[in-house]
Amino acid sequence: MDKNTISQIRKELENCVGKRIQLKANKGRKKIFIREGIVENVYPSIFTVKFENDFNSSRKVSYSYTDILTRTVEIKVMSPNCNNIAL
């Protein structure tokens, strides 16, 4: 894997911490998970996203940057401050 693209993905996500995103994750066997959440933290190897549901409970999920690189996870930033980046 190319180190420059992973670091580039991390830098773009660092700019969008606290912003609302739409996340589309391929869970295998034709199961696709689509939710809106907030990028909570960006770490050296992973990033975390906070999802809220209708019952006022929240769930925190972590993904790696390689998930975005291999297109297992796709992210679309919903906030106008991040210039609608699609990863």
C-alpha positions, 0 to 999 in steps of 0.5 A, a space after each residue: 500500500 502506498 503510504 502517501 495515499 493513507 497519510 493523505 486520507 488521514 489529513 483529509 479526515 483530520 480537517 473534518 473532525 466534528 463534521 457530519 458525514 454519510 458512511 457507506 460500509 460493505 459488510 460482505 455478502 451483499 450487506 451494505 451499511 449506510 448511516 449518517 454520523 460525526 467524525 469523532 477522532 482521528 488516530 495514527 491507524 484508525 478513525 472513529 465515527 459516532 452514530 446516533 439512532 432514534 432512541 437517543 443512544 449513540 454508538 462509536 465505530 472505528 475504521 482503518 484508513 485502509 478500509 477507505 483505500 480498498 473501498 470497503 468504506 466510502 465517506 461523503 462529508 455533508 458539511 459545507 465547511 469541508 468542501 463536500 469531500 468524497 472518500 
